[in-house]
Amino acid sequence: MAAPLALKRRFSSTAAARAGVPQVVIPQMYDRHYWAKRVRELGIGIAHASATPTVESLTIALGRALLPGVAASAQGLGARLRSDGTQVGAAELLRRAWI
């Protein structure tokens, strides 16, 4: 059975993190470099070099992203992320304003 994995150039790192799947981020511009670095720092995926991917470089990146430790980190983070964060934050701000 194939393991789930997110391979991204322009899509949300948050969506993949919520899904609890390892990521390979290929940063090309703007904030993608920041998110590639964060994915690597969190241990939930691989930051591919921003150069044009090759079959060899993608094979290496995919192999690293599918290591058991990376998959476990991604699953662990996915289980901890909330999908209602904005609502909870707004409710907390309102609660503080009324105290």
Residue frames relative to the residue before (quaternion, step in Angstrom):
aa qw qx qy qz dx dy dz
M 1.0000 0.0000 0.0000 0.0000 0.00 0.00 0.00
A 0.4266 -0.7092 0.5056 0.2438 3.57 -0.89 0.93
A 0.4131 -0.6943 0.5336 0.2501 3.55 -1.11 0.74
P 0.4899 -0.6448 0.4858 0.3289 3.62 -1.05 0.66
L 0.0563 0.7785 -0.6196 0.0832 3.54 -1.10 0.77
A 0.2400 -0.7421 0.6045 0.1625 3.58 -1.14 0.66
L 0.0825 -0.7630 0.6410 0.0158 3.56 -0.79 1.09
K 0.0332 0.8647 -0.4904 0.1034 3.56 -0.32 1.26
R 0.1357 -0.7307 0.6596 0.1125 3.48 -1.28 0.63
R 0.8387 0.1264 -0.0272 0.5290 3.61 0.95 -0.79
F 0.6088 0.5953 -0.3541 0.3869 3.59 1.16 0.06
S 0.7029 -0.5300 0.3196 0.3505 3.51 -1.31 0.36
S 0.3885 -0.6962 0.5612 0.2221 3.53 -0.87 1.03
T 0.6076 0.5661 -0.3512 0.4325 3.58 1.10 -0.65
A 0.6439 0.5226 -0.3306 0.4505 3.60 0.93 -0.82
A 0.6696 0.4766 -0.3003 0.4840 3.59 0.94 -0.84
A 0.6353 0.5232 -0.3322 0.4608 3.60 1.01 -0.77
R 0.6459 0.5121 -0.3187 0.4680 3.61 0.96 -0.84
A 0.6657 0.4971 -0.2955 0.4716 3.56 1.05 -0.76
G 0.3961 -0.7519 0.4501 0.2741 3.57 1.25 -0.30
V 0.5252 0.6220 -0.4216 0.3994 3.56 1.12 0.64
P 0.5491 -0.5987 0.4586 0.3602 3.60 -1.09 0.63
Q 0.2337 -0.7868 0.5628 0.0982 3.54 -1.18 0.65
V 0.1298 -0.6943 0.6921 0.1487 3.51 -1.34 0.43
V 0.1088 -0.8039 0.5843 0.0207 3.56 -0.48 1.23
I 0.1278 -0.7752 0.6171 0.0447 3.55 -0.84 1.05
P 0.1676 -0.8325 0.5194 0.0952 3.60 0.09 1.25
Q 0.1254 -0.8046 0.5787 0.0451 3.56 -0.94 0.92
M 0.8128 -0.0867 0.0988 0.5675 3.60 0.98 -0.75
Y 0.8428 0.2614 -0.1681 0.4394 3.51 -1.43 0.10
D 0.8484 -0.1844 0.1324 0.4781 3.57 -0.93 -0.91
R 0.4345 0.7122 -0.4641 0.2976 3.63 1.20 -0.09
H 0.6104 0.5482 -0.3594 0.4447 3.60 1.07 -0.63
Y 0.6270 0.5223 -0.3310 0.4739 3.59 1.01 -0.79
W 0.7098 0.4629 -0.2752 0.4540 3.59 0.79 -0.99
A 0.5947 0.5417 -0.3655 0.4684 3.59 1.08 -0.61
K 0.6509 0.5096 -0.3074 0.4714 3.58 0.99 -0.85
R 0.6644 0.5028 -0.3079 0.4593 3.62 0.93 -0.86
V 0.6193 0.5312 -0.3426 0.4658 3.60 0.98 -0.80
R 0.6629 0.4948 -0.2971 0.4769 3.58 0.95 -0.90
E 0.6743 0.5060 -0.3000 0.4464 3.61 0.87 -0.95
L 0.6894 0.4715 -0.2724 0.4778 3.58 1.03 -0.78
G 0.4195 -0.7327 0.4453 0.2980 3.57 1.26 -0.25
I 0.5248 0.6533 -0.3950 0.3764 3.58 1.24 0.41
G 0.8131 0.0017 -0.0155 0.5819 3.56 1.24 0.21
I 0.5289 -0.6178 0.5024 0.2935 3.48 -1.41 -0.19
A 0.2715 -0.7145 0.6194 0.1793 3.54 -1.12 0.77
H 0.2571 -0.7674 0.5733 0.1277 3.57 -0.39 1.25
A 0.5754 -0.5559 0.4535 0.3927 3.58 -1.13 0.55
S 0.5338 -0.6711 0.4132 0.3065 3.57 -1.02 0.77
A 0.4684 0.6560 -0.4567 0.3764 3.59 1.24 -0.04
T 0.6665 -0.4842 0.3697 0.4297 3.57 -1.24 0.31
P 0.4370 -0.7162 0.4781 0.2598 3.58 -0.72 1.05
T 0.1944 -0.7420 0.6280 0.1313 3.53 -1.19 0.64
V 0.6784 -0.4458 0.3590 0.4607 3.56 -1.25 0.16
E 0.6723 0.5047 -0.2985 0.4519 3.58 0.90 -0.90
S 0.6929 0.4726 -0.2969 0.4565 3.62 0.83 -0.94
L 0.6542 0.4959 -0.3172 0.4748 3.60 1.04 -0.71
T 0.6129 0.5447 -0.3488 0.4539 3.59 1.02 -0.72
I 0.6614 0.4946 -0.2980 0.4787 3.57 0.95 -0.89
A 0.6738 0.5003 -0.2969 0.4555 3.60 0.86 -0.97
L 0.6613 0.4978 -0.3103 0.4676 3.58 0.93 -0.87
G 0.6347 0.5337 -0.3276 0.4527 3.57 0.98 -0.78
R 0.6721 0.4857 -0.2899 0.4778 3.58 0.98 -0.84
A 0.6618 0.5159 -0.3079 0.4483 3.58 0.98 -0.85
L 0.7169 0.4476 -0.2519 0.4715 3.57 1.09 -0.61
L 0.3718 0.7109 -0.5070 0.3152 3.59 1.22 0.25
P 0.6230 -0.5910 0.3561 0.3686 3.62 -0.98 0.78
G 0.6578 0.5220 -0.3256 0.4345 3.62 0.94 -0.76
V 0.6457 0.5037 -0.3149 0.4798 3.58 1.03 -0.78
A 0.6538 0.5087 -0.3111 0.4658 3.58 0.92 -0.90
A 0.6546 0.5092 -0.3132 0.4627 3.60 0.96 -0.84
S 0.6437 0.5136 -0.3227 0.4666 3.60 0.99 -0.80
A 0.6546 0.5114 -0.3088 0.4632 3.57 0.97 -0.88
Q 0.6607 0.4974 -0.3080 0.4704 3.59 0.93 -0.87
G 0.6526 0.5254 -0.3127 0.4475 3.58 0.98 -0.84
L 0.6700 0.4778 -0.2993 0.4830 3.56 0.94 -0.86
G 0.6277 0.5523 -0.3316 0.4370 3.58 0.97 -0.83
A 0.6620 0.5094 -0.3004 0.4605 3.57 1.03 -0.78
R 0.7113 0.4632 -0.2567 0.4621 3.60 1.14 -0.58
L 0.5956 0.5869 -0.3748 0.4003 3.61 1.15 -0.42
R 0.3107 -0.7468 0.5636 0.1678 3.53 -1.03 0.84
S 0.3421 -0.7297 0.5494 0.2205 3.56 -1.06 0.67
D 0.6987 0.4523 -0.2646 0.4871 3.58 1.25 -0.25
G 0.2088 0.8458 -0.4739 0.1286 3.58 1.23 0.45
T 0.6600 0.5075 -0.3166 0.4545 3.59 0.91 -0.84
Q 0.6589 0.5008 -0.3085 0.4689 3.58 0.93 -0.86
V 0.6580 0.5024 -0.3103 0.4672 3.58 0.93 -0.88
G 0.6547 0.5201 -0.3076 0.4542 3.58 0.97 -0.86
A 0.6597 0.5010 -0.3021 0.4717 3.58 0.94 -0.88
A 0.6473 0.5124 -0.3209 0.4641 3.58 0.95 -0.85
E 0.6510 0.5102 -0.3170 0.4642 3.60 0.99 -0.80
L 0.6377 0.5155 -0.3280 0.4691 3.61 0.98 -0.78
L 0.6565 0.4963 -0.3080 0.4773 3.59 0.96 -0.83
R 0.6324 0.5294 -0.3330 0.4571 3.58 0.97 -0.84
R 0.6755 0.4956 -0.2969 0.4581 3.60 0.90 -0.89
A 0.6385 0.5426 -0.3194 0.4426 3.57 1.06 -0.78
W 0.7258 0.4371 -0.2358 0.4761 3.58 1.10 -0.63
I 0.5693 0.5974 -0.3921 0.4067 3.59 1.22 -0.10
